[in-house]
Amino acid sequence: MHLELKLRRVGNSIGVVLPKKALAHLKSGEGDTVILTETPDGYRVTPHSPEFAKTMAVFASLNRRYRNTLRELAK
């Protein structure tokens, strides 16, 4: 699926309007949260997942605690 999206002013910010086709694909609607993730190829939009959010919170905590260890393992 290839869709062109318009950027529109929303107050002091800029927003993206998603067409109905994209919302149906995401299984999302007005008021729902979506996640914008940076990838090597660009960006990816996915529906919000409470389980994923919990997993990322645990990762962030471990990443802070074991920053130096992870850096050494990455060498």
Phi, psi and omega in degrees: 000132179233118181232139172266133183246143178265140172267131181229149178286131175231097185066235179266005183246178174243133181240163176248132177264121179265130178291162181304323180300317180291320179296321178296319179296321179280349186055046182230165179209189182302132179090346178284161179256136173240157183250129175256116184244132176280133178235168178300333181268353182147234180232153178232136177251126179228156177293154179293136178233114179302324179295318179295320179298319179295318179297317179294325177295319177296316179300315181300320179296313179293323180297320178292316185293319186247032183306309183294319179298314180297323179295319179292321180292333182284346182289000000 
